[in-house]
Amino acid sequence: MKGLLTILTAIVITLAISFQSEAKEKSLIYTIDIKKEIDNTTWIYLHNGLSEAKQLNADAILLHMNTYGGLLESADSMRTAILYSPIPVYVFIDNNAASAGALISIACKKIYMRKGANIGAATVVNQTGAALPDKYQSYMRSMIRSTAEAQGKDTLIQNGDTIYKWKRDPLIAEAMVDDRVIVPNLIDSGKVLTLTAQEALKWGYCDGIAESPEQVITEYIGYKDYEIKNYEPSWFDNVKGFFMSPVIQGLLIIIIIGGIYFEMQTPGLGFPSAAAIIAAILYFAPLYMDGLAENWEILLFILGVILIMLEIFVIPGFGIAGISGIILVVGGLTMSLLNNIVFDFQNVSGMDTGRAALTVLLGLGIGFSLVIGLSNKIGHKGPLKKMALNADLEKAVSSPNLTQLIGKEGMAATVLRPSGKVSIEGELYDGVSESGFIEKGTPIKVVRFENAQVYVINR
């Protein structure tokens, strides 16, 4: 009996191991599409994709890229996440990996490109396409160079000597940013480097030419029996990314400032305050969910608004409360954009701080400018003329001018004691008797007009 149980146990264990082996035979390749401008939305795609791939215990992650670039701040976050990913991240450049796309690609373990694809042109530019000052280029040069260095070196034996060669030459990466960098036999000074697929293959910035992600997986990464799981962004990802855009954040700051100002100009809780509250929620909520805005940063902003209102409504003049309130508002809005922990800014770069401060200060500056401009126009001219009562009394009159009635005759429509109603030429007017009590129906004569009343005497 014991022998039979031993045999059955061995069979069960063997079958379990067999089933487990069969289940593990098929590898999981997790793919993430990066086929749009690099911004907070694509950062959310990558962040969520990396997290899901880790939960699914994926064997490899493949980025399917086609981008002309985008925001440097988002690209920096994406390349950092790739460099520290516990799962190897590969990239297939479908057509373009320009600017921020080049930085992200260089961070990947292997780069594969389609024929005709390009990588490079990573100079930092503004919204018009003009290159930013060298301060920004210097930071980008350092960032892309360190990203290339993170791939390490190959150990080569040549003529009995041990040679250490960069897998991706940092100088080539730097030439993608700065047109002053010269790479012998590749690019001269005065040109920003962009590599074709064949050039990238020759100089170590491409590990293979492929026509599809499937070809990359089977021929280069080496998985034969596999399944693909693609990251599917939700509508919430797109909404969250939209509201984390610097342009939208600046616009929300403008609405917050404008709403607070116009609410202070009118009593009660109305549309301006509602707009400011909604804008504040839309500003802080995505940052809070993303882990950037902490509770104390939001409380700083709220406390700053309260101090400003106390300065205006309770404390006369403009002193400590008002100045402190402005500092807290600016500080709360700015620090909510930074990836700091309380006051530890160790992981926050100078460029991140500058970008956050610029977003807030521009929003505040434009907001105050619009407030001043609109406050001068509301109720006076243009399409905003009817949004407020006209308070200009220079040409206003308190009553109609009835001086033309002086000398005319009529009768008392009511008893004048001494005031009442008089009828002149069939029209009723407010009248005051200057000759004492006048009975109803008594003929009268107008002697003067003053304060919307005619003064009469017995005829």
Beta strands, then each sheet from edge to edge (+ up, - down):
strand 1: 27-34
strand 2: 60-67
strand 3: 89-98
strand 4: 110-113
strand 5: 118-120
strand 6: 153-158
strand 7: 161-166
strand 8: 194-196
strand 9: 208-209
strand 10: 226-230
strand 11: 409-412
strand 12: 419-424
strand 13: 427-433
strand 14: 443-450
strand 15: 453-458
sheet 1: 8+ 5- 3- 2- 1- 10-
sheet 2: 8+ 5- 3- 4- 9-
sheet 3: 6+ 7-
sheet 4: 11+ 12- 13+ 15+ 14- 11+
end
